[in-house]
Amino acid sequence: MAILYQILPLVLIFGLFFFMIILPEKKRKKQYSQMMDALQVNDEIMTRGGIVGKIVQMDEEHVVIETSSDRTKIKLVRNSIASKVYKEEAKA
């Protein structure tokens, strides 16, 4: 019975850790993967470095974005995309 009292707190801590950290991270990874699969040309994106631009060309590993009215183009690795910018965010 004493062993149960020693193991129970460890099991509770692991359960709390699982529900507070591991499950939300899996959900974020799944949402990111779905967003990356749904990207298309003319979508507005933000890179991990904070650069905002419109996708003008895509392939399996790289994305070319246009960043300003000067039509400056930047070639990026797909993993550098942080999120898709939606119209509500662009106005704010």
N, C-alpha and C positions, 0 to 999 in steps of 0.2 A: 504494500500500500504506500510506503514511503517513496518508492521509485515513481509511482504515478504522480505524486505531488511534485517531484523533481522534473519530470518530463512534461507535464501539462503546461507549465509556463512557456517552455520552448516551443511546443506545438502551437500555442496561442500566438506567440510572437511571429512564428513562420506564417501562420494563417493571415495575420494582420499585414505582414509584409507582402504576401501574395496579392491580397485584395487592394492594397494601397499603391503598390508600385508595379508589379508585373502585369496585371490585367489592363490598367490604363495605358501602359506602354505598348502592349500588343494592339490595342484599339487604335492608337496613334499611327503605328506602323501600317496597319491595314488601311486606314484612311489615306495616308500618304501614298501608298502603293496604288490605290484606286485613282487618286488625283493624277499621278504620273501616267497611268495607263490612258486616262481620258484627255490628256493634253492634245491640242490640235494647233495647226497654224492659225494665226490671228488671235490666239489667247494671250491675255496680259498676265505676266508672271513676275515674281520677285525672287531674286537670287538670295543665297545665304549671306552675301555681302551687302545686301540692301539695294542692289540695282534693279530698277523696274523697267520692263520693256515688253514689246510685243513679239511673239514668235513669228519669224518669217520663213524658217526652214528647219526641218527636223530629220534626224536619222536615228539609228539604234543607240548610238553613244553620245551624239552631240546635238546641240540646239543652237541656232543662230537667232539672236534677238536684235530688234531695232529699238534703240533707247531714247531717241529724241526726235524733234521735228527736223533736225539736221540729217536724219536717216543714218546715224552712226550705228554700225553693226558690230556685234560682239559674238564670238563663237564660244560656247560654254559646254562643259561636260554636263550631261543630264542630271547627275547627282548634285550639282550645285544649285538646282532649283529648290527653293524653300516652299513656295506656295503659289497658288493661282490667285491673281488679284481680281476681285469681283467688282462690279460697277459701284456698289455701295461704298466699298473701301476707297475707290479712286476719288470719289467726290469729297470724302472726309479729310 
